[in-house]
Amino acid sequence: MDMFEDNTSIGFIILDSNWHFIYANEYGASVLNRSPEELLGKMAWTEFPASIRHATYSHFHDARRNGKEIAFKEYVKPSNQWIYVNAYPVGDNLQIIIRKTEMLTNHLAIENDLYQKYTDYVQDLITLTAKEGILLYVSASIKSLLGYELEEMYGANVMAFCHPEDIDGLKKIFKLENEYAMEDQGTITCRFLHKKGWYVWFENNFKWLLDEWGERSQNVGIWRDISERKIVEERFIQAQRLGQFGSFERNLEEDSITWSDEMFRIYGLEPALRIDLSKAIDPIVLDDREKVALSIKQTVLRGSSDIEYRITRDDGEVRHLRSQIERVVLDGGRMAVRGLVHDITIHKRIEHELIQSKAKLEIAQEIAGLGHYEWDVLNNVVYLSDELTALFGCKDPVKQMPMEGLLESIHPDDLIKSKTAIKNALHEGSLDLVYRVVIGEDVRILHTLARTTYDEWGRALCLFGTVQDITVQKQTEELLRKTEKLHVAGQLAAGIAHEIRNPLTALKGFVKLMCHANEESKLRYYHIMQEEFIRIELILGELLILAKPQAVAYMPHDPVTILEEVIQLLNTEAIMNNVEIMLRAKSHLPVVKCERNQIKQVFVNVIKNAIEAMPSGGTLIIAAQVQGNDVVLEFVDQGQGISEDRLPRIGEPFYTTKEKGTGLGMMVSFTIIEEHHGFIRYQSKLGVGTTVNIQLPAYVQ
């Protein structure tokens, strides 16, 4: 080892089994632009990661794997020089001898010489590689084409930059047992890795330089960037595959046709360069062959034609094709026809299914009482279906009219609401509206759902929707609501009778007392009797509100005030069942826009259910608070609770957990809250109790 220490032109390095430096003399370290101390203990490939692409990496691994010495020439970037390397394994270590050969500047002569020889290719990449693929020279265009500096490429293996899918093709150039072995030059395409991570397509025109013994020594390559050409080719192939169209060309003097690969796929055949004319005609359905022949004649005479026809493939499948054909003149004045063939089988199938679906939809709309419309917003024309014209009672089928004509039939009280909803739909994209129309002397209730389509600039183009006559449905809901009101009123009768009996007893007593009282006492008795009469009037009024039909009018109301009135009404029943009702309301709660009597009916249903759920008594806590833009009312009882499997069914008609219940109460309550754009949620646990949450949107003036 002293021999290497004394020799300033020979380097000596030892790597252990894990590729760590365990020894390096001064010259060996200086070649790597380090001192021996800086190398010791460092992992070679971590310290010099760029070397993984160079010959060093593969050669060192080969030497260790085969257990034999290996010699090669390498360019070392840190010290900017070429060196000869001998590497041989000794035990688990790898000993490396480095001998100085030539500086990079010696290659400038080669570079200048190549520039002179290939001045016509200065825009391309020029390389000179050893027969193993090691880069000996790279032209300056490497910077603009792939982003690398010259120093990064010298000594690297050209394979290290090739795309994995293309590397087998590139290897053929540097092997004798391949198609290029007999030729000293050739062309190959492959992708090279750009420094920033993407791949660039190149076409390599290469030529082997021979030594004095006639053996291949160096490979000169001229690499042209063909990325744009490849993109166009790939897009065309992809367009043919995705669009399911192929191309063909037929010289009229020949009995064969040139087909693209996609043409063979459409016909269900294996790709080839050409196909015999008879084999191309055989799959065409007999009934369509004559019109195909006429189409070819028309193309020859007029220059172009367009035809649809069918073929039957070998697997028995029938395909629908559309062909656009044009006449062309080839070299020498020969006549040919060229065209595109589009597989429109799926289109034809969808077209057929759409026709069937449309027919079925029309039947379904007729059965369901549905009609549809399409409003062309830009031209202000509304197209109506036959069902819709019948729904509006038109004697003569009216297929289209301006929007103003359609609005004329809307009930005057709903006209402003309808116009506002339609205007909002053009901006927001959807319409969900219930409104009334006047048809003769009849008033019908309709429900429309619609969607808006827009152009690329965001302008509303079309409003398409359906209309359903829900008059009978609304009448049924109102009947159920009235039935439930009467049912609740009957249930309240006993409690109200008890509530009225108390003030009546007091009134009878005061009447007797007034017979013998002085004027001062009479006046005091009079005021007390007046308060009792007011109490009786209030109780009877609440009963009448529940039983008497009311006009629907949405107005701002304080939900807590409505709650207090209901609590006062049901408090006697609660006391009789040993139930305490506690109201906890936040101050300054916002009002809600509602129909007062309907909301009161919901509160009566919920509180009565809570009282009946506590046969042994308990506490009903009612909390009112604000949550976002909503008012939330929470009813928490200490009743028997409801099982999880029954919770989802609450609100279904005639479904009840009570022995003598009808199930209509909560169904009506759910409907009322939904019409107020709110919702009801139930949470319950057996043996613990039930919590009912009613959420209503706060009214903002």
Salt bridges, closest charged atoms under 4 A:
ASP16 OD1 - HIS20 ND1 3.73
GLU47 OE2 - ARG34 NE 3.15
ASP62 OD1 - ARG65 NH2 2.18
GLU74 OE1 - HIS54 ND1 3.77
GLU102 OE2 - LYS73 NZ 2.92
GLU102 OE2 - HIS107 NE2 3.72
ASP113 OD2 - LYS117 NZ 3.37
ASP124 OD2 - ARG224 NH2 2.84
GLU149 OE2 - LYS143 NZ 2.76
GLU152 OE2 - LYS195 NZ 3.05
GLU165 OE1 - ARG191 NH2 3.11
ASP166 OD2 - ARG191 NE 2.76
GLU179 OE2 - LYS172 NZ 3.74
GLU203 OE2 - ARG229 NH2 3.43
GLU233 OE2 - ARG229 NE 3.54
GLU233 OE1 - LYS230 NZ 3.89
GLU249 OE1 - ARG338 NE 2.75
GLU254 OE1 - ARG274 NH2 2.91
GLU262 OE2 - ARG265 NE 2.63
ASP288 OD1 - LYS291 NZ 3.92
ASP288 OD2 - ARG310 NE 2.92
ASP306 OD2 - ARG322 NH2 2.71
GLU308 OE1 - LYS348 NZ 3.25
ASP315 OD2 - ARG313 NH2 3.40
GLU317 OE1 - ARG313 NH2 3.45
GLU317 OE2 - ARG319 NH1 2.37
ASP343 OD2 - ARG319 NH2 2.70
GLU351 OE2 - HIS347 NE2 3.94
GLU351 OE1 - LYS348 NZ 3.90
ASP386 OD1 - LYS399 NZ 2.17
ASP413 OD2 - HIS411 ND1 3.91
ASP414 OD2 - ARG436 NE 2.89
ASP432 OD1 - HIS447 NE2 2.71
ASP442 OD2 - ARG444 NH1 3.40
ASP455 OD2 - ARG459 NE 2.65
ASP469 OD2 - ARG444 NH2 2.81
GLU477 OE1 - LYS474 NZ 3.75
GLU478 OE1 - ARG481 NH1 3.87
GLU499 OE2 - ARG535 NH2 1.52
GLU542 OE1 - LYS600 NZ 3.08
GLU565 OE2 - ARG596 NH2 2.45
GLU565 OE1 - LYS600 NZ 2.88
GLU573 OE2 - LYS608 NZ 3.23
GLU612 OE2 - LYS608 NZ 3.60
GLU612 OE1 - LYS658 NZ 2.99
GLU652 OE1 - ARG649 NE 3.06
GLU675 OE2 - LYS474 NZ 3.21
GLU675 OE1 - ARG481 NH2 3.43
